[in-house]
Amino acid sequence: MLSSISNYYERLVLERLHEVLKFEQTPLDDEYIDDLACVALNYLPTRYIRHSVDFTSHLSDSELKNLHLEVADAVSFAMATMQRRTAERE
């Protein structure tokens, strides 16, 4: 039943992380990337959907652009948070 329900932001956050991290010089392990995704997703509101096509078809271009800007901001926040936490541990 619930297998068809997901948070729309999950896909967007993972895509954004992939875009940003492909330029990283040091390889990051999967656990660190998962932590980044969790911090970013906790920064965003939830948008539960069953079908992403249905969801995006009801959005205007500006609303869709705003979603992507929110995700970029959340990923930046997550990266800064994780860097700060790593520095505090060292």
N, C-alpha and C positions, 0 to 999 in steps of 0.2 A: 504494500500500500504506500508507504512513505518513500519508497525507493525512487519515485518519480518527482519528489519535491527536493529543491535545492535552493541555495542562496545565490542569486544572480551575481553578486559581487565576487564569489569564489573564483569563477572563471576569469573575470576581469583582473583580479589581483594576481593570480598566477601568470596570466599573460604579461602584465606589467612587470612583475618580478623577473620573468624570463628576458624581457626586453632590456631591463636595466642591468641585470647581472651578466649578460653575455659579454659585456665590456670589462668585467672585473679581471684583474690580473691574477689574483690568488683564487684558487678553486675553493668553493664553499661546499661543505657537506650538506646532505639532504636534510639533516636535523635542523641545521641553522636556517635553511631556506623555509622549512616548515614553520619554525619559530617566527620568521619575518612575516610569513603569510598570516599567522594567527594574530600578531600584533596589528597588522594592517586591517584585518577583518574586524577586530574588536574596536577599531577606530571608526568604522563605518556603520551606518544603520543596516539592518537586515532587509533583504528584498527576496522573500521566498517566492519561487515560481515553480510551475510545472513544465512549461515549455518556453524556452528563451525567445523563440520566434514570436510567440503571442505577446510576450512582454514588450519586446522592442518595437513591435508594429504599432503599439499604442503610445509611443514616445515621439516627441518632436525632435528635430535635429538638435536644437539647443538643449533639450533635456538629456539627450544621449551624450552630447558633448560635456555637459555638467557631470554626468556619471563618470566619464573618463577622467575629468579633472579631479573629482573627489578621490578616485582610485589612485591617481598619481600622487596626490597630497598624502593619502594614507600610506602609500609605499615609502615615500620620502620620510614620513614620520617614523615608520617602523624601522627603517634603516638607521636613522639617527638615534632612535631609542636603543637598538641593539648595539650600535657602536659605543654609545655611552655606557651601557651596562657592561660590555666587555672591558672597556677601559677602567671602570670602577673595580672590576675583579682583579685586574693586573696590578 
